[in-house]
Amino acid sequence: MLSSSRCMFSLEIPENIRTIEGVTFYSCYSLRNLAIPSNNAEIGELGELEIPEFSFLNCLDLQEMFGSDAEIHNALKHRFDGLPIHKILYFQSYQPVTADNLVKAERRILPSQLDPTGKQPDCLGMTPLHILACSSIQDLALYQVIVEKYPENLITKDGWGALPILYAIWGNTPMEVVQFLLKSYQSIYPNYELNWSKMVETLGVAGVPTDVIQNLLDMQQTSFPGQIIDWETVLWNLLQVTDWHDSAVPIENFRFLIKCSI
């Protein structure tokens, strides 16, 4: 079973893994983005990565979206059907890609114009920018290419209502990447209001370290001081899931957020 996994939202499986135990994802309540190497793209077939039935039973975010393990499995199998840009960025952990390579790949896919699938969400509602923010490989140049070509990615919400900036902060991506995204919102969509309340609530429920939440709050104060956090709603919503079972909001997070709200 993965340790310290309740706040894990993205997981990339090494290429040499062929079998996963049924309890591996037991406490991965916040798991949303599961990266499967391209040579393991088919789940549960002979010679490919095998994921036992009911492995995702406690993956609450995935269950919320798909409703069952069978539907989750099916979605992961076909996630990138017809979405070449998503696929290139998703598998960069195993097949490194540079900004130049990405541009060349786009030209091969659709030489005369932008690949329209770069604006489309996958089955998780994620755009290429979401996938970049979830990746363990971070390259500012790739962000710059995607935002230049597909600025709409900045304000496209995934199936959980999350923007790419949330995953960048959640995953502690390099500050230069986060600052680039914040400045892109300011310059491209100056009137767009980020839902800071929802972002705080999501991080609180996930049980992330409090310094990650503090980073989010600092960014709101520094870059968007005119946009507010509805602390009353945030705390009330968190209180609804604060009980004694494993998936409850950690009490230290709740206490921290109470202090921040005062």
C-alpha positions in Angstrom: 0.0 0.0 0.0 1.3 3.5 -0.8 2.4 5.4 2.2 1.3 9.1 2.8 -1.1 8.6 -0.2 -4.3 10.3 0.9 -3.2 13.6 -0.6 -1.8 12.0 -3.8 -3.7 13.2 -6.9 -1.4 11.9 -9.6 0.6 8.7 -9.9 3.0 7.6 -12.6 3.6 3.8 -12.7 7.2 2.7 -13.7 7.5 1.0 -17.0 8.8 -2.2 -15.4 5.8 -2.8 -13.2 3.6 -5.6 -14.4 1.4 -6.3 -11.4 -0.3 -4.1 -8.8 -1.7 -5.5 -5.5 -5.3 -4.9 -4.8 -4.6 -2.8 -1.7 -2.1 -0.5 -3.5 -4.6 2.4 -3.9 -6.4 1.7 -0.7 -5.9 5.1 0.9 -5.6 7.1 -2.4 -8.8 9.0 -1.7 -7.7 12.0 -3.9 -6.2 10.1 -6.8 -7.3 11.6 -10.1 -4.6 11.3 -12.7 -3.1 7.8 -13.1 -0.3 7.5 -15.7 0.1 4.1 -17.3 3.2 3.7 -19.6 2.2 3.3 -23.3 3.5 -0.3 -23.4 1.0 -1.0 -20.6 -1.9 0.8 -22.1 -4.2 -2.1 -22.0 -5.3 -3.0 -18.4 -5.7 -6.6 -17.2 -4.6 -8.3 -20.4 -1.9 -11.0 -20.6 1.6 -9.5 -20.6 0.3 -6.0 -19.7 -0.1 -4.2 -16.4 -2.6 -6.0 -14.3 -4.8 -4.0 -11.9 -7.1 -6.2 -9.8 -10.8 -5.7 -9.6 -11.9 -3.2 -7.0 -8.4 -1.6 -6.8 -10.0 1.8 -7.0 -12.8 1.2 -4.5 -11.5 3.9 -2.0 -10.4 6.3 -4.7 -13.2 8.7 -3.8 -12.5 11.3 -6.5 -12.4 8.7 -9.3 -15.5 6.9 -7.9 -17.3 10.2 -7.8 -16.7 10.7 -11.5 -17.2 7.2 -12.8 -19.2 5.4 -10.2 -17.5 2.0 -10.4 -14.1 0.3 -10.8 -15.2 -1.1 -14.2 -15.9 2.4 -15.5 -12.6 3.7 -14.1 -10.7 0.9 -15.9 -12.5 1.5 -19.1 -11.8 5.3 -18.9 -8.1 4.7 -18.3 -7.9 2.3 -21.3 -9.3 4.8 -23.7 -8.4 8.1 -22.1 -6.3 9.4 -25.0 -8.2 8.0 -27.9 -8.1 10.7 -30.6 -6.1 13.1 -28.3 -2.5 13.1 -29.5 -1.3 16.2 -27.7 -2.7 15.0 -24.4 -1.0 11.6 -25.0 2.4 13.1 -25.8 2.4 15.2 -22.6 1.0 12.4 -20.4 3.7 10.0 -21.3 6.6 12.4 -21.1 7.8 10.8 -17.8 8.8 7.8 -20.0 9.3 9.4 -23.3 10.8 12.9 -22.6 9.5 15.7 -24.8 10.9 19.2 -25.3 9.1 22.3 -26.4 10.6 22.0 -29.9 9.6 18.3 -30.1 6.1 19.2 -29.1 5.8 21.9 -31.8 7.2 19.4 -34.4 4.8 16.7 -33.3 1.9 19.1 -33.7 3.0 19.9 -37.2 3.2 16.2 -38.1 -0.3 15.7 -36.7 -1.9 18.6 -38.4 0.6 20.6 -40.5 -1.6 23.5 -41.7 -3.2 24.6 -38.4 -3.3 24.0 -34.6 -4.4 20.6 -33.5 -8.0 21.3 -32.4 -7.8 18.5 -29.8 -5.4 20.6 -27.8 -8.5 22.5 -26.7 -10.6 19.4 -25.9 -10.9 17.7 -22.5 -10.2 14.0 -22.0 -12.5 11.7 -20.1 -11.4 13.3 -16.8 -12.2 16.7 -18.2 -8.4 17.5 -18.3 -6.7 19.6 -21.0 -3.1 19.3 -22.0 -2.4 22.1 -19.4 -4.0 20.0 -16.6 -1.8 17.0 -17.7 1.4 19.1 -17.6 0.5 20.4 -14.1 0.0 16.8 -12.9 3.2 15.5 -14.3 6.4 14.7 -12.3 8.4 16.2 -15.2 8.2 20.0 -15.1 9.4 22.1 -18.0 8.5 25.8 -18.2 9.0 25.8 -21.9 6.2 23.3 -22.4 3.8 25.4 -20.4 4.7 28.4 -22.5 4.0 26.5 -25.8 0.6 25.2 -24.5 -0.6 28.5 -23.1 0.5 30.3 -26.3 -1.3 27.8 -28.6 -4.3 26.9 -26.3 -4.9 29.8 -23.9 -8.4 28.4 -23.2 -6.7 25.6 -21.2 -6.1 28.2 -18.4 -9.8 28.5 -17.7 -11.1 25.1 -18.6 -12.2 23.2 -15.5 -11.8 19.4 -15.3 -14.4 16.9 -14.1 -13.9 18.0 -10.5 -14.1 21.7 -11.3 -10.4 22.2 -10.9 -8.2 24.5 -13.1 -4.6 23.6 -14.0 -3.3 26.1 -11.5 -4.7 24.0 -8.6 -2.6 21.0 -9.6 0.5 23.1 -10.1 0.2 24.4 -6.5 -1.0 21.0 -5.1 2.0 19.2 -6.6 4.6 21.8 -5.5 5.7 22.6 -9.1 8.6 25.0 -9.5 7.8 28.5 -8.5 8.7 29.8 -12.0 5.9 27.6 -13.4 3.3 28.8 -10.9 4.3 32.4 -11.4 4.0 31.9 -15.2 0.5 30.6 -14.8 -0.5 33.3 -12.4 0.8 36.0 -14.8 -0.9 34.3 -17.7 -4.3 34.6 -15.9 -3.6 38.2 -15.3 -2.6 39.1 -18.8 -4.9 36.8 -20.9 -7.9 36.7 -18.7 -7.6 39.8 -16.4 -11.3 39.7 -15.5 -11.5 36.0 -14.7 -12.1 35.2 -11.0 -10.3 32.2 -9.7 -12.4 30.1 -7.2 -10.0 30.4 -4.3 -12.6 29.0 -1.9 -13.0 25.8 -3.9 -9.2 25.4 -4.2 -8.7 25.8 -0.4 -11.5 23.4 0.2 -10.1 20.8 -2.2 -6.6 21.0 -0.6 -8.2 20.7 2.9 -10.2 17.6 2.0 -7.1 16.0 0.4 -5.1 16.5 3.6 -2.2 18.2 2.0 0.6 19.5 4.2 -0.4 22.9 5.6 2.6 24.6 3.9 0.9 23.8 0.5 -2.3 25.5 1.7 -0.2 28.4 2.9 1.4 28.7 -0.5 -2.0 29.0 -2.1 -3.1 31.6 0.4 0.1 33.6 -0.2 -0.5 33.5 -4.0 -4.0 34.8 -3.6 -2.9 37.7 -1.4 0.0 38.6 -3.6 -1.4 38.1 -7.1 -5.2 38.5 -6.7 -5.8 40.4 -3.5 -9.1 41.7 -4.8 -10.5 38.1 -5.1 -11.9 36.7 -1.8 -12.1 33.4 0.0 -15.5 32.6 1.5 -14.2 31.1 4.7 -17.6 30.5 6.2 -18.5 28.2 3.3 -15.1 26.5 3.2 -15.1 25.6 6.9 -18.7 24.5 6.8 -18.1 22.2 3.8 -15.0 20.7 5.4 -16.9 20.1 8.6 -19.3 17.9 6.7 -16.6 15.4 6.0 -14.8 15.7 9.3 -15.7 12.5 11.1 -13.9 9.5 12.5 -13.3 7.4 9.3 -10.1 7.4 7.4 -11.2 9.7 4.6 -12.1 12.6 7.0 -10.4 15.9 6.8 -7.3 15.7 9.0 -7.9 17.7 12.2 -4.6 19.5 11.9 -5.7 20.9 8.5 -9.1 21.9 9.9 -7.4 23.7 12.8 -4.9 25.4 10.5 -7.7 26.7 8.2 -9.7 28.0 11.2 -6.6 30.0 12.2 -6.2 31.3 8.6 -9.9 32.4 8.5 -9.6 34.7 11.6 
